[in-house]
Amino acid sequence: MGTPRAIALGRINFWGMAIAFFSLVLTHADFDIIAIIV
């Protein structure tokens, strides 16, 4: 559904919210580990 561009923007928006959430909840070390996994 949607154009590839719209899908890409949707993914960026999703990861932006996810990263913001994790950055508030997790410590800096755990955040670095998640960044490596992603």
C-alpha positions in Angstrom: 0.0 0.0 0.0 1.3 3.5 -0.8 4.3 4.5 -2.9 7.8 3.3 -1.8 8.5 6.9 -0.8 5.5 7.0 1.5 6.5 3.6 3.0 10.0 4.9 3.6 8.8 8.0 5.3 6.5 5.9 7.4 9.4 3.8 8.5 11.5 6.8 9.4 8.6 8.2 11.4 8.2 4.9 13.2 11.9 4.6 14.1 12.0 8.2 15.1 9.2 7.6 17.7 10.8 4.3 18.8 14.2 5.8 19.3 12.7 8.8 21.2 10.9 6.3 23.4 13.9 4.1 24.0 16.2 7.1 24.7 13.8 8.1 27.5 13.5 4.6 29.0 16.9 3.0 28.6 20.4 4.0 29.7 22.9 5.3 27.2 24.7 2.0 27.0 21.5 0.1 26.2 20.6 2.7 23.6 24.0 2.2 21.9 23.4 -1.6 21.7 19.9 -1.0 20.1 21.5 1.4 17.6 24.0 -1.3 16.6 21.2 -3.9 16.2 19.1 -1.6 14.1 
